[in-house]
Amino acid sequence: VGRIDPGELFGEMSIFCDVPRTATVRAEVESELGVIERYRALSVLQERGDLARALIYRLYITLPKRLREMNFRYASALIERPRPIRVGISPRLERMSPGEIEGLFGEGRFYPEGEAVIRKGEDGKGLYFVGKGEVEVYDFYEGRPVLLGVLGEGELFGEMSLIDRSKTSASVISRGAYLKFMPRERFDELFADPDLSYRIMSTLCSIMMERIYRLDRLFRLSLKINP
């Protein structure tokens, strides 16, 4: 499924989303691990101190890699259209409302149906907020497009390449949507405010956890349909 490198977290979905573990983790070599119990992790976040910030930051830098791996697993199953399933989880992380998030953005513009907002493999230019309408998110497997999901009003995209500075991992095509854009420079400036940066990281972690969980469920459904 994937490899966990030094400095990364694992087991976070079970702790923060109250879902059963979906994978087994085995050590390839002799390893030293730090362990934090569920009650302690949740208590740390409630305290909102330095430990909470350190924990959220570790999640923040770990989750983009997990989501990219999940995108690839699902795309490799060659499922053309995702089933309309409900996410069904609510991560126990502080989360900004769509209105609060939108307030961080400037003006936007309308993208007509079929226009590419992001193309896979580009440098990440910034963060997008869906003001109205919808966009489709596609990955590609062996040259074939695979629809990963549809994002609607109040949702964000483009966050992963901002976090880990890697190329964009999917293409985003408008269905006819009014989008607001925050360039990378503006995104980085927001992190000068410790309280705001904590809330942004926590919000993005919550969003990525939901997307990982949804794609994992879709992938497992695809295995049942195409054994």
Sequence and secondary structure as in RCSB ss.txt:
>XXXX:A:sequence
VGRIDPGELFGEMSIFCDVPRTATVRAEVESELGVIERYRALSVLQERGDLARALIYRLYITLPKRLREMNFRYA
SALIERPRPIRVGISPRLERMSPGEIEGLFGEGRFYPEGEAVIRKGEDGKGLYFVGKGEVEVYDFYEGRPVLLGV
LGEGELFGEMSLIDRSKTSASVISRGAYLKFMPRERFDELFADPDLSYRIMSTLCSIMMERIYRLDRLFRLSLKI
NP
>XXXX:A:secstr
     TT   SHHHHHH          SS        HHHHHHHHHHTSHHHHHHHHHHHHHHHHHHHHHHHHHH
HTT SS          SS    HHHHHTT   EEEE TT EEE TTSB  EEEEEEEEEEEEEEEETTEEEEEEE
E TT EE HHHHHH  B  SEEEEEEEEEEEEEHHHHHHGGGSHHHHHHHHHHHHHHHHHHHHHHHHHHHHHHHH
  
